[in-house]
């Protein structure tokens, strides 16, 4: 799917392209969403630009993710996808060439949808191709901030469950904490990636002075989000330790019950074992009250340890 964005006065007007004749030299932004091989050929032939393959897009080497060549500036950046169900980062390829922005992506991302809505209300936020890219990063950072707030609220709710004495499903709490940690890791990866992208853009000298304030503002926002994310890392770690502590306490309680039960029933078992030997010359074998006496001795030997433990506060 190819979508062109053309400057119409102050507004950025979008147009879907279904045939190569629909491409325009006036387009300031060409957005390719999971394009077919034929659509890729249309764009490459019309604009004289080589689009990266999917294998090149997902390359993790620094030299493959940020570079400048004769065709323009090339950037690969992570964008969070499918939060909160299955958070993961997908790579979006950006190319700035001859005052045009080309974006290549495989998923429908909330960042792009939110940016288009924002620009429709504030058209002055997308004056040129570079500003469109920076505003996309700004929108992404704003969405990451909202996601961090949601994640913080989830971690707070999990913390209340941990310290609730009535909560018994500690295994579910561990699963929820693990998901929260994974989501935070994905967020941190995206923020670190954005920081690297913007730092590279500043070093490449492709960002003119009038765009520098916006770039610096986004970097400051990322720094503040990194601090918030680190706080969540520490909080989830402490909650994980607290959960493991509760699990250990619950296990110790169970082992304590079994240990006390074993101690309580050990003396009666000893008495029963002695009088169950059935030797012919046992002194108490002919006693009239021998059987009741053995029963009473078993009860007393069992009750005495129980009362002792109760007095010591072990029960």
N, C-alpha and C positions, 0 to 999 in steps of 0.2 A: 504494500500500500504506500503510495506516494502522496504527500500533501505539500503543496507550495504555499508559502506565505509572502504576499506582495504588499508593498507599501501603497495604501490608498489614502492619500492625504496624510492625516495624522494617525490613521488606523492601520492595523496589520490584518489584511484580509486573507482568509485561507481558501484554498481551492484544491479539490482532489483531482488527481491525474489518473486517467484510465487508458490513455493513449499517448504515444510519444509527442504527438502534436500539441498536447496540453502543457508541455514544459515551456517555461518562459525565461528570458534573459533578465526580466525585471524582478525575479524572485530574490528575496533577501534571505530566506530560510527554506531549505528543502529537507523535509522530515521523511525518512524512510522507515516504515514500520514493517518488520519481517518481510522485506521485499522478495519477489521472485527473481529468478535469474534473468528473466526478460526485462523486468523493471530496472534491475541494476544496469543492464546494458543500455537502456534508454538514457539514464542519468549520466553514465560514464561517457556515452557518445555525444550527448547534447552539450554537457558542460566541460568535456575534455578533462575528466578527473577519474583517477583510479580509486574505486571504493575498496576498503579493506574486506577481506574474506572473514567468515566467522571465526576461523582459527586465528587469524591475525588480531581480531578484536579482543579475544580472551587471553592473549599473551600476557604474562605477568612480569616479564623483564622490564626494567625501567626504560631501557632504550626503545622498547616496542610500544610503550604506553604514552610517552611524551616525546615528540620530536618535530623538527621543522625541516622541510625539504623544498624543492623548487615549486611544488604545487600548493604549499601553504603550511599552516599549523595543524598538527594532528594530536588529538588527546583522546585517551580511553579512560573512562571514569565509572566507578561503581555507583549504582542506584539501588536503594532498598526496594524489595518487591515482596508482595504477599504477606505484609505484616497485618495482624499478629499470628495468623494461622500457621504459616510456614515461612518465617523470615529468611530471606536470602538476598544476596547482592547479584545483580545482573550488570553486565558491562554495556555502556553506551559509547559509541564512537562519535567524536566531534571532529569536524574538519573545517577550518576557516580558510577559504580560498577565494581570492579576487572579490573581497567584500561580500561573500556569501557564507552562510553557515549550513553545513550538511550534517545531519544527525542520523545515525544508523542504529536501530535497536530492534530487539526481537519480542519485547513485551509491551503491553499497554501500561504505562507508568503513571502513577498519580501526579508526579511532579509536572509532567508535560500538560496534563489536563488542568491542574491548578494554575499553571503559568498562563495558559491560553485564556482562562477565565479572568485572571488578574489583568492581563494586557487589554482585554476587551473593555475593562472599566478604566484602566489607566494607560492609554496608548502611548504616552510619552516615555514609558519605561522600556521601549524597544525601538530605539532610534537607528541602530545599525546591527550588523551580524554579531559583532563582538559583545555588544550590550545584551543581545538576546541570550548568548551563551552564559554571560555572567548572571543574568537574571534567572536563568534556569538553575544555576548553582545556588543562587540566593533562595529561590523557592524550595530547592531541595533541603537546604540547611534549615529553613523555617519548618518544613515538614518533619525533619529529624528532631527538631526541638519539641514539636507536638508529640512525636512518638516517644521521646524520652520522658515527657510528662506522664503519658499513659503508662509507660513501663514503671515509672516511679510509683504511681498509684497502685499498680498491680503488686509491686514488691511490698508496699505498705500493708495492703490487704493480706498478703501471705504472712507478713510479720504478726499481724493480729491473730491469725489462725494458729501460729506456732505457740503463742503465749496464752492461748485459750485452753484452760484445763479440761474442757469438755471435748476438745478436738482429739480424735484418736487415729484418723487416717494420715499418719505421718509420711507414709510412702507417697501419697498423692502430693503432699507439700514438697517433698524432695523433687518430684517430677516437675511441679510448677516452678520451683526455684531453678532447676536446670534449664527449663525453657526460657526463663527470664534472663539467665546468664548468657544463653546462646543468642537471644535477641540483642542483648547489650553488646555482645562481641561483634555481631553484624553491624550494629550502629557505629561502633568505634572504628571498624574497618572502613566504613563509608566516610566517616569524618576525617580519618587519617589520609584517605585517598584524595578527598577534596582539598585538604591542606597541601598535599604534594602537587596537585594539579595547579592550584592558584600560585603556589611558590614558583613552579616552573614557568607559568605564564608571566609572572613578574620578571623572572630572570631572562626570559626570551626576548624582552623588550618589544613584544608585540602588543602591549597594553599601553595606549596613549595616556598622557597625564590626566585628561578629563575623565577617564575610567578608573584611575588609580584609587580615588576615594571609595568607590563601590567595592573594588577588589579588597582593599584594606578592611573595610567594614565586615565583609564576609569572613575574612580570616579571624577578626576579633570575635565574631559570633561562634566560629568553630572552636576557638580557644575556650570560650565559656562553656560550650557544650561538652568539650573534652573533660573539663573539671567536673561537670555534673555526671557524666558517664563514669568517671573514676570513682565518684562517691557511690554510685550504684554498684560498682564492682565490689567495693569494700562492704557495702551493706548486705549484698547477697551472700558474700563470703561469711559474714558474721551470722546471718540467718541460717546458712547451711550448717555452721558449727553448732548453733543453738538447736537446730532440728536433730542433728546427730547426737547432741547431749540428751535431748528428750528421749530419743530412741534407746540410748544406753541406759537411761534411768528406768524406762519401761521394762527393758530386758532384765535389769538388775532386780526389779520388783518380782518378776516371774521366777527368776533363779532363787531369790530370797524365800519365796513361798515354798518352792520345792525343797530348799535346804531345811527350813523350819519343819516342814512336814516330815522329812526324813529323820530329823532329830527327835521329833515328838513320838514317832512310831518305832524308833529304834529300841528303847527300853522295853515296851510291851512285846516286841518281837523277840528280844533276848529272853524274857521270862517264858514266853510261849515255846521257844526253842528248847530251853532247859527242861521244862516239864513235859515236852513232847518226845523225850528220848526213849521212854518205855523200857528202861533197864529194870531187871527183875528185883534188884535190891535197892531201889530208890527209897529213902526214908519216908517221903510223904505219900508213897503209893497206896498205903492202906489207911491213910487218914480219912476220917469221915468228912471233914471240912476242907480237905485238900483242894478240891476243884473250885469251890467258891473263893478260897484264899488266893488261888492263882489268878482268878478273874479280877479280884480286888487289887492285887499287886500289879496287874497289867494296867488297870485303869489309873491307879495312883502314879505309876512310873511314866504314864503318858501325860497326865494332867500337870504334874509337877514341872516339867520343862516348859510347858505352855504358860503356866502362871509366872515362871521366872522370866521368860521372854517378854511377857506383858508388862511386868514390873520394870524391866530394863528399858521399855519403850521401843523395842525392836519390832513390835506388831502394831 
